[in-house]
Amino acid sequence: MDARGTVAAGFEPVRDAFVRNFARRGERGAAVAVYRHGHKVVDLWAGTRDVDGTEPWAVDTAQIVRSATKGVTAAVPLLLHQRGQIDLDAPVATYWPEFKANGKERVLVRHLLSHRAGVPVLDRPLTPAEAIDGVSGPHAVAAQAPAWEPGTDHGYHAQTYSWLIGELVKRVTGRTAGRWIAEEIARPLGLDFWVGLPADEAHRVGRVGPVEPPPLDGGALRLRPKRSVSEAYADPASLTRRAFGAIAPLADENDPAYRAAELPASGGISTARALARCYAAMIGEVDGHRLFAPATLTLARTEESAGPDRVLVVGTRFGLGFMLHGSAAPLLAPGSFGHPGRGGSLGFADPESGIAFGYVTNGLQKGVTADPRAQALITAVRSAV
């Protein structure tokens, strides 16, 4: 596989790992970008634009990044807090009065960001059309009774995060989360990142789809998920199955209508370059622009939730809107924060080393966190710093 792009001196191991992903880990089309101290040091792409096609991945190819969207979305309420427009310790109902229904009057803004609000599931899943209409989702989560006492425990809000954060941002600013990201984050930083894909950018976005990873080197067996995790995904009554099934049937992620809609939890479309550049601006200055003040950066990566996750059924760690480095989601180092996307994509930053990382793929493999292709790239970055 011929990887195109550039690699700064010392980061050649990242190119090697990227190429090996195609040879050994079933990669079809992908890109990886790395910034260090605000400067781009890796910018690589290879393979095909579509998971099931032959057209080459281009320099500006973008892909849906699923829950890696959550990390960029999380920056919105944190920036609103930084500007004095949101109090993280205020009840959500302060800004969204309807949300206090059915025992949620004590849900705080910080609970939404740290997956402690208790509403990862809906009693009635939304159809794909309802999920993207901008009304049904917020109405459903506002009416939903919590699955546990809010604030007392955590569980990944896989789909409902879209309507929780999206509606909060809309109530505070009068703008949708997608528009806010476009105007306040993507435009100033020059990011090819969208929550709500414009029609004139649709030609750049490749088709995604599931792929089976090949056997490991030497035919070794792959590690299987723990039985408890497998059982949770198989049980229709489990919080796991219901959280990921809050939209049913599953939406077609290649549908132009789905891509044009705003789902701030899972519908973001991005280049690897944009993910890395966005995280670089969270931890420092990039071409004169910086997103987070030091105090906001501390909030982003200070542990709010840790331990057994009621939805993911493994131990997870969350700051305010970001996954933190841990066994379930290994990042670069203990101080790293970011967010993976189910199936592979990943964005994160590590303030101590100055590293910001973005990886996008069109071949969606099984797994929510710790994708082996992304992990191989992280290992290579670690060796370079």
Phi, psi and omega in degrees: 000130180264107178277130178259160180118201185227152177220128178287157179304133181098341181255017178302328178302335179290318176300316181299316180294322180297315179295320179296331178300326178286323184282327191239341189239018171076018180294140177253310178208135186197167174214150176222142177221145179223134171249148171226124182051041175084002181241138181286126181241344176222133176208093188233148173210155181193168177085204184256150179297318179254143180299331183245024185237190181235348180295132183295148171297129182261171181300331183249017179295136177238160179219159172292137186245010177049230189286356169297342173302324185302325181295318178291320178299320180300332179296335184294302178297330177293320177290325176295322174295317179300328180270002178081017183262343178226136172261116183296337181261009176275148172300143177305325182295344174300323181259337187222080189305324182296341185290339185287357182299151173057044172084020181252017183293340180260007176289124181265161177303318181296334178292326177297317184286332184258012176062037179247009184285340177083012181235057177279350184233162175240141177299326174234114178302151177272147172288161176305323179293319178293323183299331186250009184277354177081356184237312186297320180297304177303320179297318182294315181288331177292325181275343188289134172282142182291150179279344173209169180297116183305138178090348185265344183202175180227152177199136188299121178269077191301310182254320185294341176305327179304310187276331177294305182286319181300315181288323176302312180298319181294319180293325183281320190251342187079002179242149173291160179298321179297318179292320181298316178299317181298317187275327188254343181240301186294314183296309180299326183268353182068045184266137168272074182219130182221137163248093192108086188288123176296146182301326183281359176251356187298330183294343183273348190263128181276166176278135175254161178186163181288144174224146176269128177292149178286167174301152178292166180310135178077008179077015181298151180284144176281149175292133178265151177297154177303151183302321181298323179290313179301317180294322180296318179290334182275340185273114181299338182268353184286155175299327180299304182296320182288325180293313179286343179258022179293343170244119183215135358292171180302138179287153174276108184288350176264000180287125180306325180293321178294317181292330180280344181280169180251107173235092188292354175270328193212357187254011180293145178237132191205159163269161175297323180301318182291319178299312181297317182294321178298313178294326176299323180284344174286330186252356180185191183269136176232110180050043176087359181243138175222137181272300188265130166290161182307319181294324179290321176300320177298317178299319184300324187243014172275129185299125176249328181224139178201150178111194182302126182269125184296339181259309184280345174064020172226170178286125177234161177229133178229141163267214178271088177093351183240143168286144178252156180307133178186181184296327181281332181222074182293127176248212186280319188201170184304331181270005183285151176215149180174209178199130174274164171246136180305126181105343174152314189300155184201140170224139177198170175223153175229100186300324185296320180267349183077014183272136170231136194228139174221134179220130177228149183214155174258352179262103187273111178265164182294146179121145180263321180228170173057044175301133184297331178291314178296321180296323177296322178291319178299317178301321178292319177298317181300322180292338182273344182246000000 
